[in-house]
Amino acid sequence: MKRSIKSLPMSMAVAVLVSVAAAGCATAAGGPSLTSAPGAQAGFAGYKWRVVTIDHAGKEAPVPARSGVYLQFAPGGQFGAREPVNYHGGTYHQAGGGFTTSGMVSTAVGYAGHDPVVLLSVGAISAFDSGAHAEVRLTGDRLAVTVGGYLLTCQRDGRQADFPPARPT
């Protein structure tokens, strides 16, 4: 399937709206109240974190900045992740040594290419499905996130978290 540039902003907007609605429904229906991870208050919430390397199955691959792969955490519990093809969004809450995602939704743009960095990035970001637990280690402006057999090494990019995302970066 070819990527449609015209439909990407609409797809992203729909995904974010569904995510917000799902999070609101879970709380309104008596679900757990979501809070940000404690480490978030110490430094990773409120920022975009550019993924600089991804390690999977013992192989580490650099992720070029032009790929636009990032994670973002809002202090209020919103979580967002971007890989080269789609945006993923939902909520996160504290869970022993890291965080657990919930209410995850994604845009649904297809990719028929064979670029290994794109495929690796899609796999890594897709590991943040609803109910996924991620371990986190924050060291200065570096964030290491382990989820679903992937290790994402991130660099704080200096920008504040952007909910909903203003544009695909």
C-alpha positions, 0 to 999 in steps of 0.5 A: 500500500502506498503512503498517502500524504494527504490522509496522514494528518487526518489519520493522526488526528483520528488516532489521537482523538480515539486515544483520548476518548478511550482513556476517558472511558476507562476512567469513567467506567471505573478503570484505574486512574492513570498517573505518570511514571515517577521517573517522569517527574524526575526528568523524562515527562514533558519532553520528546525523546529522539530514538538514536539506536534500537537493539533487537536480538543482539544487534544494535542499529543507529536510527537516523534523525531524518527517520523521525522516530521518537517517544514522548511522555506528558506529565498527565499520563499521555504517551506518544511514539512515532516511527517512520510510518505511523504515530502511536498514542495512548496513556502510560502509568507507573509500574515497577521500574518503568511504565505500562501503556494502555488505550493504545491506538495508531494511524494505519498507513501501510509500508511495502518497503524493505528499509531495515531501519524502517522495519526495525523502528516499526517493530520497536514502536509497535511493541508499545501495545496496550498493556505493554510493560517497559523498563526505563533507565534515565541518565542525564539526557539519555533514556533507555527503554526496554520493551518487547525484546527491544532496547531503545536508546533515546536522546532528549531533543529539547522540545516539549511533548506535543499532544496532539502532535502538531505535525509528523516529525 
